[in-house]
Each structure stands twice: as C-alpha cells, then as structure tokens.
Amino acid sequence: MKTFLRGRDLISDLDFSKEEVETVLEVAWDLKRKRAIGEPHPLLRDKTLAMLFFFTSTRTRASFEAGMAQLGGHAQFIPSETTQIAHGDTAKEIGEILGRYNDGIAIRHCDFGVGNRYI
C-alpha cells in the first residue's frame, strides 16, 4: 500500500487514515523483527531528534532514546526549564531553533489542551 507519511506531523492518532496506521504498524513489525534477529537497520543514521520535555517521563524518554539509538540516530533530551522558554521565547522561536539543528522534534507536554496548542 502506498502512503505518504514523510514530512507529516503526528499530533493525534486521528491525523492518520486507517491505511496509514496499518502502514506504520507494518513498518514497526518489520523493525522489531530485524532487531530480534540482529539485522542492522540504521534508517536514522546521522539524524538527531530533539526531545523537549515539559514533564518528566521515564518510559517516554527511555523509549525515544532507545529507538533513536537502535535506528542509528541520536536523541537530545531537553528539559523545558533548561531553555529560554522561562525567559519568554515563544513556541515558534523554540521550534525554529530546534528545527535548525535537529531532524525531528518530539514534545512531551501533558497539560490537556495546553500541550496541543503549544505543539
């Protein structure tokens, strides 16, 4: 099945069609199989993911860092309190800064409604 996921953002699971979700699951299954048999799959070699966290999470941080490492990339953990957000940088400015140096941005923000507006 042909799907067009490259360059798309995932804010909600409702952003993807049934076919796109099926494609994501098929790719995930294949990557999991390759890891289990020891087959290298560095699809994100030389790629960097900025992980901006407003709230701590052991599982989210561990899974993103492990996933990036297993795919050949690197994850940068950035607690929001270590940024200029507290000094007034807007979400747009933070996005421009992180987007300049990274290939992807993951944001963990748990406040209902606030997080999606920030993203």
Backbone torsions as a table, in degrees:
resi	resn	phi	psi	omega
1	MET	NA	136.0	-179.7
2	LYS	-93.3	120.5	176.1
3	THR	-128.8	159.4	-177.3
4	PHE	-120.9	89.9	-177.0
5	LEU	-105.5	-20.1	-176.9
6	ARG	-59.2	129.8	177.2
7	GLY	80.9	3.9	-179.4
8	ARG	-93.6	150.7	176.6
9	ASP	-94.9	148.2	174.1
10	LEU	-115.8	103.0	177.4
11	ILE	-101.8	-39.8	-178.7
12	SER	-139.7	150.8	177.6
13	ASP	-65.2	-15.3	177.6
14	LEU	-77.9	-6.4	179.0
15	ASP	-74.7	-14.8	-176.3
16	PHE	-112.2	145.9	175.3
17	SER	-76.3	169.0	177.7
18	LYS	-57.5	-43.5	-179.4
19	GLU	-63.7	-38.8	179.2
20	GLU	-68.3	-39.4	176.5
21	VAL	-62.8	-42.4	177.8
22	GLU	-61.0	-40.2	178.0
23	THR	-63.6	-45.6	178.8
24	VAL	-58.3	-44.7	-179.6
25	LEU	-66.0	-37.9	177.1
26	GLU	-63.8	-44.6	178.8
27	VAL	-64.2	-43.6	178.7
28	ALA	-59.9	-42.8	179.1
29	TRP	-61.9	-43.5	179.8
30	ASP	-64.2	-42.6	178.8
31	LEU	-64.9	-39.7	178.7
32	LYS	-64.0	-41.3	178.0
33	ARG	-62.9	-45.3	-180.0
34	LYS	-61.6	-40.9	177.8
35	ARG	-63.4	-41.3	-178.1
36	ALA	-63.8	-34.4	-179.1
37	ILE	-95.6	3.4	177.1
38	GLY	77.5	20.5	178.7
39	GLU	-85.1	120.8	180.0
40	PRO	-59.7	142.6	178.8
41	HIS	-148.0	63.9	-176.9
42	PRO	-78.6	61.3	-176.6
43	LEU	-65.8	-21.1	-179.2
44	LEU	-113.0	29.0	178.5
45	ARG	-55.6	134.1	179.4
46	ASP	65.2	19.4	176.8
47	LYS	-107.3	149.4	-178.7
48	THR	-127.0	135.2	178.1
49	LEU	-113.0	122.9	173.1
50	ALA	-86.4	128.7	178.6
51	MET	-113.8	100.4	-179.1
52	LEU	-93.4	112.9	-176.7
53	PHE	-109.8	125.3	171.9
54	PHE	-92.3	-21.0	177.1
55	PHE	-135.3	142.3	-179.5
56	THR	-72.7	152.5	176.1
57	SER	-159.6	116.1	178.8
58	THR	-63.7	-49.3	-176.3
59	ARG	-65.8	-44.8	-178.3
60	THR	-64.1	-46.5	-179.4
61	ARG	-63.9	-47.4	-178.4
62	ALA	-62.0	-42.6	-177.3
63	SER	-69.2	-40.9	178.9
64	PHE	-67.0	-44.0	-179.8
65	GLU	-65.7	-42.5	178.9
66	ALA	-64.5	-44.0	-179.7
67	GLY	-61.1	-44.9	178.5
68	MET	-62.8	-42.8	179.3
69	ALA	-63.6	-44.0	-179.1
70	GLN	-65.1	-27.2	179.4
71	LEU	-95.1	6.6	174.3
72	GLY	89.8	5.5	-178.7
73	GLY	-104.2	-168.9	-179.9
74	HIS	-133.1	140.7	177.1
75	ALA	-112.0	132.8	176.0
76	GLN	-102.7	118.2	176.8
77	PHE	-87.1	122.7	-177.2
78	ILE	-128.4	101.6	173.8
79	PRO	-68.8	136.6	-174.8
80	SER	-58.7	-31.6	-178.2
81	GLU	-71.2	-8.7	177.2
82	THR	-96.2	6.8	-178.7
83	THR	-106.7	-177.3	177.5
84	GLN	-87.7	9.9	178.2
85	ILE	-58.6	-43.1	-180.0
86	ALA	-63.2	-20.3	-179.3
87	HIS	-100.7	10.7	172.6
88	GLY	108.8	-2.9	176.7
89	ASP	-61.0	135.0	-179.1
90	THR	-82.3	167.1	176.6
91	ALA	-58.3	-39.7	179.3
92	LYS	-62.8	-44.5	179.9
93	GLU	-64.6	-43.1	178.3
94	ILE	-62.2	-43.3	178.1
95	GLY	-60.6	-42.1	178.7
96	GLU	-64.7	-41.5	180.0
97	ILE	-65.4	-52.8	-178.3
98	LEU	-65.3	-36.0	178.9
99	GLY	-67.3	-26.0	179.5
100	ARG	-69.7	-33.4	-173.2
101	TYR	-107.5	-9.4	-174.1
102	ASN	-127.9	159.7	178.7
103	ASP	-89.9	-17.1	179.0
104	GLY	-154.9	158.6	178.2
105	ILE	-131.5	127.3	173.4
106	ALA	-114.6	134.1	-178.2
107	ILE	-123.3	130.5	174.2
108	ARG	-111.2	110.5	-179.9
109	HIS	-141.4	113.8	-170.4
110	CYS	-93.6	-13.2	-178.4
111	ASP	-65.8	118.0	-176.1
112	PHE	-55.1	128.3	179.5
113	GLY	84.0	-46.7	-179.1
114	VAL	-64.3	-44.1	-178.5
115	GLY	-60.8	-48.1	-180.0
116	ASN	-64.8	-36.7	176.9
117	ARG	-65.2	-38.4	179.3
118	TYR	-65.0	-45.1	179.9
119	ILE	-63.2	NA	NA
